[in-house]
Amino acid sequence: MTAQYDKSPRCVSVCVDEQEIVIGAPPEVVWHKGLHEVNTWWKANLKDGSLGVFLEPWVGGRFWQKFDEDGHGVLYGTVAYLNPPKALHIVNAFGMAGAAVWTNTWRFSEVDDGTLVEYHNQIMAVMPERYMSGGYKAMTRQMLESLKRYVETGEVDEPAQGRAED
């Protein structure tokens, strides 16, 4: 079976996405629920039926999606910096099939209404233009809103439809 790859026009792009959200809980709570319970609230999905998304909260730990009990999956990134409950920095290619460098930094600061979560995402990659033109920024906003909803209400989103290449 031959894999079906996206053959749409591609370019080498450098994109920076910086977003923030205030979550009505202390930084320690947002940190714990955000990192240790990521499989509960983050519903990204590269393969239908996968076992979930996990983050190993130590330097060198994996941020990955586990497809099955045999250990198949995709590595999104590796924890490069960890300073609970203030900052997390993840680096890698975010499971992209082509040339890519991805860095992702989360900062958690106490504010009057709870916790200010600052999310800094930087990508340099060969990928379809449509992805870089805003699709991933919308996914980031959805991810932050999902975390907020989970921390404040306990509600979770439905898993996204899988999109892994076979």
C-alpha contacts under 8 A as a table, 3 or more apart, distances in Angstrom:
res1	aa1	res2	aa2	distance
3	A	165	E	6.42
3	A	166	D	5.69
4	Q	165	E	6.82
4	Q	166	D	7.70
5	Y	165	E	7.15
8	S	128	P	6.09
9	P	128	P	5.72
9	P	129	E	6.65
10	R	126	V	6.28
10	R	127	M	5.05
10	R	128	P	4.30
10	R	129	E	5.64
11	C	125	A	7.95
11	C	126	V	5.40
11	C	127	M	5.93
11	C	128	P	6.56
11	C	129	E	6.31
12	V	124	M	7.01
12	V	125	A	5.45
12	V	126	V	4.41
12	V	127	M	6.76
13	S	123	I	7.63
13	S	124	M	5.50
13	S	125	A	5.58
13	S	126	V	6.44
13	S	127	M	7.53
13	S	132	M	7.18
14	V	122	Q	7.41
14	V	123	I	5.62
14	V	124	M	4.33
14	V	125	A	6.77
15	C	122	Q	5.77
15	C	123	I	5.31
15	C	124	M	6.54
15	C	132	M	7.00
16	V	120	H	7.36
16	V	121	N	5.75
16	V	122	Q	4.55
16	V	123	I	6.58
17	D	119	Y	7.92
17	D	120	H	5.92
17	D	121	N	5.04
17	D	122	Q	6.41
17	D	137	K	6.51
18	E	118	E	7.34
18	E	119	Y	5.67
18	E	120	H	4.53
18	E	121	N	6.26
19	Q	118	E	6.05
19	Q	119	Y	5.28
19	Q	120	H	6.66
19	Q	140	T	7.91
19	Q	141	R	7.46
20	E	116	L	6.87
20	E	117	V	5.41
20	E	118	E	4.40
20	E	119	Y	5.86
20	E	144	L	7.91
21	I	116	L	5.84
21	I	117	V	5.35
21	I	118	E	6.80
21	I	144	L	6.93
21	I	145	E	7.91
21	I	148	K	7.91
22	V	113	D	7.20
22	V	114	G	6.63
22	V	115	T	5.47
22	V	116	L	4.47
22	V	117	V	6.11
22	V	148	K	7.80
23	I	30	V	7.54
23	I	113	D	7.41
23	I	114	G	5.64
23	I	115	T	5.21
23	I	116	L	6.49
23	I	117	V	7.35
23	I	148	K	5.44
23	I	151	V	7.42
23	I	152	E	7.14
24	G	113	D	5.74
24	G	114	G	4.35
24	G	115	T	6.41
24	G	148	K	7.83
24	G	151	V	7.78
24	G	152	E	6.21
25	A	29	V	6.27
25	A	30	V	6.40
25	A	113	D	7.68
25	A	114	G	4.60
25	A	115	T	6.08
25	A	151	V	7.31
25	A	152	E	7.14
26	P	29	V	5.47
26	P	30	V	6.42
26	P	110	E	6.63
26	P	114	G	5.22
26	P	115	T	5.69
27	P	30	V	5.09
27	P	31	W	5.86
27	P	85	P	6.14
27	P	86	K	7.50
27	P	108	F	6.02
27	P	109	S	6.47
27	P	110	E	6.03
27	P	114	G	7.23
27	P	115	T	5.35
28	E	31	W	5.11
28	E	32	H	6.12
28	E	84	P	7.86
28	E	85	P	5.54
29	V	32	H	5.19
29	V	33	K	6.09
29	V	151	V	7.85
30	V	33	K	5.29
30	V	34	G	5.64
30	V	115	T	7.32
30	V	151	V	6.59
31	W	34	G	5.09
31	W	35	L	5.93
31	W	36	H	7.84
31	W	84	P	7.27
31	W	85	P	5.57
31	W	86	K	7.94
31	W	108	F	7.53
32	H	35	L	5.49
32	H	36	H	5.30
32	H	37	E	6.96
33	K	36	H	5.63
33	K	37	E	4.88
33	K	38	V	6.80
33	K	151	V	6.70
34	G	37	E	5.89
34	G	38	V	5.44
34	G	41	W	7.95
34	G	147	L	6.67
35	L	38	V	5.29
35	L	55	L	6.34
35	L	57	P	6.97
36	H	55	L	6.96
36	H	56	E	7.96
36	H	57	P	7.36
37	E	40	T	5.47
37	E	41	W	7.03
38	V	41	W	5.56
38	V	42	W	5.57
38	V	53	V	6.69
38	V	54	F	6.32
38	V	55	L	6.97
39	N	42	W	5.78
39	N	43	K	7.32
39	N	52	G	5.61
39	N	53	V	4.85
39	N	54	F	5.78
40	T	43	K	7.60
40	T	156	V	7.09
41	W	146	S	6.28
41	W	147	L	6.09
41	W	150	Y	6.10
41	W	156	V	5.42
41	W	157	D	6.90
42	W	53	V	7.37
42	W	143	M	6.57
42	W	146	S	6.84
42	W	147	L	7.20
42	W	157	D	7.88
43	K	53	V	7.93
43	K	157	D	6.60
43	K	158	E	6.62
43	K	159	P	4.53
43	K	160	A	5.93
44	A	53	V	7.83
44	A	159	P	6.40
44	A	160	A	5.54
45	N	48	D	6.78
45	N	50	S	7.53
45	N	52	G	7.77
45	N	65	Q	7.88
45	N	159	P	6.52
45	N	160	A	5.42
45	N	161	Q	6.22
45	N	162	G	5.01
45	N	163	R	7.12
46	L	65	Q	7.89
46	L	161	Q	7.51
46	L	162	G	4.42
46	L	163	R	4.73
46	L	164	A	4.67
47	K	50	S	5.71
47	K	67	F	6.79
47	K	161	Q	7.57
47	K	162	G	4.11
47	K	163	R	5.83
47	K	164	A	5.26
48	D	161	Q	6.45
48	D	162	G	4.59
48	D	163	R	7.80
49	G	67	F	7.20
50	S	65	Q	7.47
50	S	66	K	6.09
50	S	67	F	4.09
50	S	68	D	6.09
51	L	65	Q	7.45
51	L	66	K	5.43
51	L	67	F	5.53
51	L	68	D	6.05
51	L	69	E	7.99
52	G	65	Q	5.53
52	G	66	K	5.64
52	G	67	F	7.19
53	V	63	F	7.36
53	V	64	W	5.61
53	V	65	Q	4.23
53	V	66	K	6.37
54	F	62	R	7.60
54	F	63	F	5.68
54	F	64	W	5.43
54	F	65	Q	6.20
54	F	66	K	7.59
55	L	61	G	7.02
55	L	62	R	5.78
55	L	63	F	4.32
55	L	64	W	6.54
56	E	61	G	4.61
56	E	62	R	5.36
56	E	63	F	6.42
56	E	79	V	7.89
57	P	61	G	6.05
57	P	79	V	7.39
57	P	82	L	7.59
58	W	61	G	5.13
58	W	79	V	6.64
58	W	82	L	6.65
59	V	78	T	7.78
59	V	79	V	5.07
59	V	80	A	5.44
59	V	81	Y	6.01
59	V	82	L	6.28
60	G	78	T	5.71
60	G	79	V	5.12
60	G	80	A	6.18
61	G	78	T	5.65
61	G	79	V	5.24
62	R	75	L	6.94
62	R	76	Y	7.66
62	R	77	G	6.06
62	R	78	T	4.77
62	R	79	V	6.36
63	F	75	L	6.31
63	F	76	Y	5.47
63	F	77	G	5.08
63	F	78	T	5.91
63	F	79	V	7.24
63	F	90	I	7.98
64	W	73	G	7.21
64	W	74	V	5.71
64	W	75	L	4.47
64	W	76	Y	5.09
64	W	77	G	6.83
65	Q	73	G	5.45
65	Q	74	V	5.37
65	Q	75	L	6.62
65	Q	76	Y	7.43
66	K	69	E	7.73
66	K	71	G	6.38
66	K	72	H	6.13
66	K	73	G	4.56
66	K	74	V	6.86
67	F	71	G	7.01
67	F	72	H	5.33
67	F	73	G	4.68
67	F	74	V	7.86
68	D	71	G	5.87
68	D	72	H	5.78
68	D	73	G	7.28
69	E	72	H	7.43
74	V	95	G	5.69
75	L	78	T	7.93
75	L	94	F	6.57
75	L	95	G	5.50
76	Y	92	N	6.65
76	Y	93	A	6.58
76	Y	94	F	3.78
76	Y	95	G	4.94
77	G	90	I	5.74
77	G	91	V	5.21
77	G	92	N	4.55
77	G	93	A	6.65
77	G	94	F	5.60
77	G	95	G	7.73
78	T	90	I	5.32
78	T	91	V	5.43
78	T	92	N	6.25
79	V	82	L	7.10
79	V	88	L	7.33
79	V	89	H	6.00
79	V	90	I	4.51
79	V	91	V	6.63
80	A	88	L	7.78
80	A	89	H	5.52
80	A	90	I	5.45
80	A	91	V	6.49
81	Y	87	A	7.50
81	Y	88	L	5.56
81	Y	89	H	4.86
81	Y	90	I	7.08
82	L	87	A	5.99
82	L	88	L	4.76
82	L	89	H	6.60
83	N	86	K	5.57
83	N	87	A	5.08
83	N	88	L	6.40
84	P	87	A	6.23
84	P	88	L	7.67
85	P	108	F	6.67
86	K	107	R	5.57
86	K	108	F	4.78
86	K	109	S	6.57
87	A	105	T	7.18
87	A	106	W	5.51
87	A	107	R	4.48
87	A	108	F	6.21
88	L	105	T	5.69
88	L	106	W	5.14
88	L	107	R	6.68
89	H	103	T	7.24
89	H	104	N	5.65
89	H	105	T	4.37
89	H	106	W	6.41
90	I	103	T	5.80
90	I	104	N	5.12
90	I	105	T	6.42
91	V	101	V	7.67
91	V	102	W	5.73
91	V	103	T	4.52
91	V	104	N	6.38
92	N	95	G	7.97
92	N	100	A	7.95
92	N	101	V	5.98
92	N	102	W	5.30
92	N	103	T	6.63
93	A	96	M	5.70
93	A	99	A	7.78
93	A	100	A	5.12
93	A	101	V	5.02
93	A	102	W	5.20
94	F	102	W	6.48
96	M	99	A	7.52
96	M	100	A	6.73
98	G	125	A	7.42
98	G	126	V	6.29
98	G	127	M	7.49
99	A	125	A	5.65
99	A	126	V	5.83
100	A	123	I	7.12
100	A	124	M	5.65
100	A	125	A	4.06
100	A	126	V	6.53
101	V	123	I	5.77
101	V	124	M	5.24
101	V	125	A	6.24
102	W	121	N	7.44
102	W	122	Q	5.70
102	W	123	I	4.53
102	W	124	M	6.54
103	T	121	N	5.92
103	T	122	Q	5.24
103	T	123	I	6.61
104	N	119	Y	7.32
104	N	120	H	5.67
104	N	121	N	4.57
104	N	122	Q	6.41
105	T	118	E	7.95
105	T	119	Y	5.85
105	T	120	H	5.05
105	T	121	N	6.54
106	W	117	V	6.85
106	W	118	E	5.69
106	W	119	Y	4.79
106	W	120	H	6.50
107	R	116	L	7.89
107	R	117	V	5.70
107	R	118	E	5.03
107	R	119	Y	6.65
108	F	115	T	6.28
108	F	116	L	5.74
108	F	117	V	4.83
108	F	118	E	6.56
109	S	115	T	5.45
109	S	116	L	5.12
109	S	117	V	6.69
110	E	114	G	5.95
110	E	115	T	4.64
110	E	116	L	6.25
111	V	114	G	5.29
111	V	115	T	5.47
111	V	116	L	6.25
112	D	115	T	7.94
127	M	131	Y	7.13
127	M	132	M	7.57
128	P	131	Y	5.61
128	P	132	M	7.06
129	E	132	M	5.34
129	E	133	S	6.14
130	R	133	S	5.13
130	R	134	G	7.19
130	R	135	G	6.91
131	Y	134	G	6.24
131	Y	135	G	4.98
131	Y	136	Y	6.17
132	M	135	G	6.46
132	M	136	Y	6.66
134	G	137	K	5.16
134	G	138	A	6.43
135	G	138	A	5.32
135	G	139	M	6.42
136	Y	139	M	4.88
136	Y	140	T	6.16
137	K	140	T	5.01
137	K	141	R	6.35
138	A	141	R	5.13
138	A	142	Q	6.22
139	M	142	Q	5.02
139	M	143	M	6.10
140	T	143	M	5.01
140	T	144	L	6.25
141	R	144	L	5.19
141	R	145	E	6.13
142	Q	145	E	5.09
142	Q	146	S	6.07
143	M	146	S	5.05
143	M	147	L	6.33
144	L	147	L	5.14
144	L	148	K	6.24
145	E	148	K	5.04
145	E	149	R	6.10
146	S	149	R	5.15
146	S	150	Y	6.09
146	S	156	V	6.84
146	S	157	D	6.79
147	L	150	Y	5.14
147	L	151	V	6.12
148	K	151	V	5.30
148	K	152	E	5.99
149	R	152	E	5.33
149	R	153	T	5.58
149	R	154	G	6.64
149	R	155	E	5.96
149	R	156	V	7.14
150	Y	153	T	5.49
150	Y	154	G	4.29
150	Y	155	E	4.95
150	Y	156	V	5.75
151	V	154	G	5.86
